[in-house]
Amino acid sequence: MNAATLLDRATELTYIGGQYGNQKPTPFISLVLKMLQLQPERDIILAYLEDPEFKYLRALAAMYIRLTWNAADVFKSLEPFMGDFRKLKVRGMGGWRLSHMDEFIDELLTKERVCDIALPRMMTRAMLEDAEELEPRESLLGSELESEGEDEEMEGGEEGG
């Protein structure tokens, strides 16, 4: 298997997860482990991550990035996808559940275990900001919250006058 055949298999994924049943690995976790063996180039991983068509390919690339890249690069690469709200099917020891891409990315950035894999320890976002390795994060809701605040101020000002 190489990066091209890995891509073919990854586009066929229909769910994410670690283990199920009698500790059987899911195809998702098997492909993560295969990626760890192949160590694809950074550009290939970023292409997988940015592919808008295959959400499970994006999840696979995100998991690989979290396992192998340094903390600052993990945050810079994964945070833009916190706005991806597509549904993901998750298979685990307890059966099936529904999640979303933004939840999966958040788990990768904040949890110690994802898909039954213990993730490497990573500095928090706050620590990276203090070390000036990351710029302060701007919320995806920031502009909406600001415009709501302005609307409320205008309404309040009209009533008083």
N, C-alpha and C positions, 0 to 999 in steps of 0.2 A: 504494500500500500504506500502511496505517495500523496502529496498535497492535492493533486487532481482527483484521485480516486476517493480521498477523504472528503472532498467537496461533494462528490456524487452521493456518498453515503449520508453526509450531513443534511443535504437537501431533502432526503427521504425521511428524516426524523419527524415524528408526530407527537412527541412528548419529551419532557425532561425528567430527571430523577436519578437517584443513586442505586438503591437496591430494592427489590420487591420479592414477594413470595418467600422461598427458602434461601434468602440471601443471593438471589440471582442478580447480576448487574444489568442495568438498563442499557439499551443501545447508546443512549446519550453519554453515560459515564464511560462506556467502552471507547467511544470516540475521543473523549477527553484524554483518556490514558494513551490512546494511539497518537494523539497530537503531542503529548509529552515525550513520546518516543521519537517522533519525526522532527520535532522542533522547527516548525515552519518559520520562514522569515517574517519579520515584523510587518512588512507591507502586506503580506498575504493575510495575516491575522486581522489587520485593520480593514482590508477589503471584505473579509467575512463579517466583521462587526458592522460595517457600514452598509451591507447589502439590505435594501429595504424590503425585498420580496420574501426572504426566508427567515422567519422569526426564530426558528430553532437553530439555525446557523449562527445568528446573532448571539443567542444564549450560549452556544458552544464556544464562540470566540471570547465572550465575556468571561466565562469560567476559566478558560485558558489564560487570559490576561491576568485575572486575579491570582492564579496559581504561580505565575512565572515572572511578572513584571514588578518593578519597584513601586512603592506606595504612591508617589507623586504621579507617575505615569498611569497607574491604575485609576486614580481619581480623574485625571485629565481625559482619559479614554472612555471611561464608563459613565461619568455623570451626564454627558449630553443625552444619554439614552433614558434618563429618568422621566422624560416626556413621552416615552413609547408605552402606550397603555394597552397594547394588544394582549389578548388572552393566551395563556400557556397552560397546557395540560401537564400535571405533575403526577408521577407514579412513585409511590413509596411503599414502605412496609405496611402502612395502614390502608392502602388502596389508592384510589384516585382522588385528586382535588383540582380545583381551578385556581390559577394564580394569574398574575399579569407581569409583563416584562419589567415595568418599573419596580415592582415588588422584588423580583428576582435580582435586579441590579442593586437595589437597596440592601438585600440580604448579603450580596457579595461584598458590599462596602462596609457592612456593620456587624455581621455575624461571624462566629468562629467556625461553624460547620454549615456547609451548603451541599445538598445532594449527597449526604452521608460521607462527605470528605472534610476532614479537618484542614482548614485553610491556614496558610502560613501567617504568622503574626504580622500585623501591619500597623504603622502609625495612623492615628485618627486624623481626620481632616483638620480639626482644630490644632493639633500638634504640627501638622505640615504648614498651616497658615502662620503659626507662631514662628516657625523656622524659615518663613518666607519662601517656601518651595511651591506654595499655591497661593493664588489670589483669593480673596474672600469670595465665597459662592454667592451668586445672585439667584434668587428664587425664580422659578419659571412663572410663579404667580405675581411676582413683583410689580409688573406694569399694570396688571388687573387690580391689585390692591391699591396702588397709587391712584388709579382712575376712580375707584369706588370712593376713596377718601375725598377726592376733589368734588365728586358728585354730592356727597353728604355735606361738605362745606358750603357748596353753592345753595343747596336746599335750605340749610340752616340760616344762611345769610339772607335769603329771600323772605323767610318767615319773620325775621327780626326787623326788617325794614319796611 
